[in-house]
């Protein structure tokens, strides 16, 4: 059994994908998650998600962080929190 909690995510096509939460932090009142869909690989792709401030208060809603400056800032915080992790940002 994995030590990581999962968060279900619904894609635009309505497909459910479970992401493993590797780390969580709050910056300027916004909750951020570092997630992956493959916990067993030596090197894995991770994504950063942030809580939608318009969530209804009962259920949190998250979206992917897409702003380059925000990604750089949040990735630096996650690298500090996780000593053994190096995050390399890839842009489309």
N, C-alpha and C positions, 0 to 999 in steps of 0.2 A: 504494500500500500504506500502511496506517495505521501511525503510530508507536506506537499504543496496543496493549497486549496485551489479549486477551479472556479471559473466564472463562465457562465454560458453567454455566448454572443450570437446574435441573430444577424446573418448577412443580409444584404439587400435582396437576395433571392429567396429569403426565408429559411435558409439552411442554418441549423444550429451547430455551432463550433464551440467546444470547450477549451478555454485557455487556462494554463497553469499560472498562478500568481507567484512570481519569483520575489517580488519586493513591492512595497507600498510606501508612499510618502505623501505628505501634504505640504504644498508650497503656496504661499499667499492665499490660503483658504481653499485651494483646489486640491482634491484628492487625485493622485496619479498612481497608476499601476504599471509595473514592468511584467509583461506576460509572454508566454510562448505556447505553441501548440505541440511541441516535441520536447519532453523533459529528459529523454534517454540519450540524446546525442551528445557527443563531446563538445562540439561546437553547434550552436543552435541560433536560429534567427529569433530575435526578440522584438516585441512591439511595445510602444508606450501608449497608454490610454489615459484619458482624463475624464473625470466625472462631469457630466453635463450639469451646469448650474441650474438648469430648468427642470431637473428631476422632480418628481411629484412628492418627495419626502418619505414615501413608503418604500419605493424601489429606486435604486440608483440606476442611472443610465450613463453609459460610457461611450466615448468616441475616440478614434485614433488621433494621436497628436500628429499634425501634419506641418505645422509652421516650423521652418528650419531653425530659427533662433530659440524657440521654445524647446525643440528637440535637443539642441546643444545644451541648454541650461539644465533641463531635466535629466539628461543622460549623465551630466557631471555629478549631479546629486546621487543618482543611482550607483555610479561607480564608487563614490565615497562610502555609501552604505554597504556595498558588497565588495569587500577588499579584494577578492580573487576573481573579479570580473572586469574585462575590458570591453567597452561598447564601441563598436565601429559603426558610424552612421552611414547608411547607404541611401542615396537619393535617386528617384526615378528620373 
